[in-house]
Amino acid sequence: MPFNYRALFCGSKTFCCCLPVRGGVIAMSLLGIVFAGFLTVVIWFEVSTNHDLASSERAAFIVGGVVETLLFLASMIGFTGAVIRKQLYIQVYTYTLHVHFWINLGVAAYLLYVINNFTSTATQVACEETIQNQDTQNQCKGLLNVAKGLYFVVASIVLLVEMYGAIIATRYLNQLQGEKRTARAARLDTERGIILSKTSARPNSMSGMHVRGASETARLYSENDIQEEFNPYNESPDTNTQRVSGGIEMYEAPGVPIEIGYGGGTWTHEEITREEKERGSMEDREIVNRRPVEEELPRYTG
C-alpha cells in the first residue's frame, strides 16, 4: 500500500500521541471562543470610538473585526458540535479554521514585511543618526532586533497552534464521517439480510403445496392429445374440470353420496329402517309409562 500523507496527518483518532481528537476539538473551540471573542470586542470598540483613524486603517480594522467575529461564531458552533457529535457543525468549524489559518498566515507575512521595513528605517534614523555613542547605537539596534524576533516567535507559535487545531478538527471530522459510513453500511447489510431471508423463506413455504393445475394439464395434454387436432366442441376428459372465459379452469368437487350422513358414518337403508323401528317402540313404551295414575287406583263405592 503506498504511503499517504493525508492518512498520516488527518487519519488518526488521537493527538499528542494518546489524547482523543474530540477532546482536542472541545479545547480548541473553547480557546477560540475566549481569544476570538476578546479580539472581536477590542477591534469593534476601537472602530466605534477612534475617529482619527485613516480610511485604510479603518478598513483594516473592520476586516479584522469581521474575521474574528466569524471565528468566534464558528468556535461556538464547533464546541456545540463536539459535545453533541454533530458532523455538520464540526464541518463548519473545520472549514472556518482552515480559512482563518490562511488569512492569519497572510496577515503575519504582511506584518513581518512591515516590521522589517520599520526596523530598517528605525535603525537608520533613531539609532545611527540620532545616537552618536557606538555602544548606545548597538543597544538600540539590538532592542529593535529583539522586538522583530519576538514578533516572529509569537506569530509562529500562534500559526502552529492554529494549524494543529485545524488538523485536529479535520481528524475528528474524518472520524465522524467514518463512523457514519460504518453505521450506514451496517444498516444496509441488515436490511439486505432481512430481504434475503424473506426471499429464501418464500419458496420453502410453498414447497409442500401441490399445484393441481400443473399435474392436470400434464395429464390432459399428453403427447397423444397434442398430436390430435384441437376441437373446441369436444368435452374435456376431466369430468371435474370446466373451462370458462379467459382460459381459467374451474374445479368442481365430487358430490357427497346420499348414504353418507353427518358424523362421518355410512348408513344403509336396512340400518335406517331398523333405527326407526327401535325409536318407535321406545316412544310407545314411554307413552305407556306416562299413563295417568288415577286410572290405576281402585274405585270405592259409597
ABEGO torsion letter per residue (X at the ends): XBBBAAAAAAABABBGGABBAAAAAAAAAAAAAAAAAAAAAAAAAAAAABAABBAAAAAAAAAAAAAAAAAAAAAAAAAAAAAAGBAAAAAAAAAAAAAAAAAAAAAAAAAAAAAAAAAAAAAAAAAAAABABAAAAAAAAAAAAAAAAAAAAAAAAAAAAAAAAAAAAAAAAAAAAAAAAAAAAAAAAAAAAAAAAAAAAAAAAAAABBBAAAAAAAAABBAAAAABBBBAABBBABAABBBBBGGBBBBBBBBBBAABBBGGBBBBAAAAAAAAAAAAAAAAAAAAAABBAAAABBBBBX
